[in-house]
Amino acid sequence: MHQRKILVTGSCGLIGSEVVVYFARQGFQVAGIDSNHRAVFFGPEGDTSWVLERLRREIPGYRRDLAVVSENKADELS
């Protein structure tokens, strides 16, 4: 049987990181997308890099890709 997979957007944010942990504990292979945009808005205090490191440490095979999704990018694609 194949391992179920899930993609979590905002995976280093407060809710997204808990979603990652939840599904990993349920046996899913988890991939995350996160841009760490909080660091842009709030400076170093908003940086979520520490969450990424925690997820990589605690969840075997956790993978995160950098991605930015915005209305402007969506408009360019259509």
C-alpha positions as CSV (number, residue, x, y, z in Angstrom):
1,M,0.0,0.0,0.0
2,H,1.3,3.5,-0.9
3,Q,1.8,6.1,1.8
4,R,-0.8,8.8,1.6
5,K,0.6,12.3,0.8
6,I,-0.5,15.8,1.7
7,L,0.6,19.3,0.7
8,V,0.3,22.0,3.4
9,T,0.4,25.6,2.4
10,G,1.7,28.0,5.0
11,S,3.4,25.1,6.6
12,C,5.7,27.1,8.9
13,G,2.9,29.3,10.3
14,L,1.0,28.7,13.5
15,I,-1.9,26.7,12.0
16,G,0.0,25.2,9.1
17,S,2.8,23.8,11.3
18,E,0.3,22.1,13.5
19,V,-1.5,20.6,10.4
20,V,1.9,19.2,9.3
21,V,2.5,17.6,12.7
22,Y,-1.1,16.2,12.8
23,F,-1.0,14.6,9.4
24,A,2.6,13.3,9.9
25,R,1.3,11.5,13.1
26,Q,-1.5,10.0,11.1
27,G,1.1,8.4,8.7
28,F,1.0,10.9,5.8
29,Q,4.0,11.9,3.9
30,V,3.9,15.7,4.3
31,A,5.3,18.3,2.0
32,G,5.0,22.0,2.9
33,I,5.0,25.3,1.0
34,D,5.9,28.4,2.9
35,S,7.5,31.7,1.9
36,N,8.4,32.9,5.4
37,H,6.7,36.2,4.4
38,R,6.1,37.0,8.0
39,A,9.8,38.0,8.1
40,V,9.1,40.6,5.4
41,F,6.1,42.1,7.3
42,F,7.4,41.8,10.9
43,G,11.2,41.7,10.5
44,P,13.4,39.2,12.4
45,E,10.8,38.7,15.1
46,G,8.4,37.3,12.6
47,D,10.8,34.9,11.0
48,T,9.5,31.4,11.0
49,S,12.8,29.6,10.1
50,W,12.9,28.1,13.6
51,V,9.6,26.4,12.9
52,L,11.0,24.9,9.7
53,E,14.0,23.5,11.6
54,R,11.7,22.0,14.2
55,L,9.6,20.3,11.6
56,R,12.6,18.9,9.8
57,R,13.9,17.6,13.1
58,E,10.7,16.0,14.3
59,I,9.2,14.7,11.1
60,P,11.2,12.1,9.1
61,G,11.1,12.9,5.4
62,Y,9.4,16.3,5.9
63,R,10.0,18.5,2.8
64,R,9.4,22.2,2.4
65,D,9.5,24.2,-0.8
66,L,9.6,27.9,-1.0
67,A,6.7,29.4,-2.9
68,V,4.9,32.7,-3.0
69,V,1.2,32.7,-4.1
70,S,-0.4,36.0,-4.6
71,E,-3.3,37.5,-6.6
72,N,-0.8,39.2,-8.9
73,K,0.9,35.9,-9.7
74,A,-2.4,34.2,-10.2
75,D,-3.5,36.9,-12.7
76,E,-0.3,36.4,-14.7
77,L,-1.0,32.7,-15.0
78,S,-4.5,33.0,-16.4
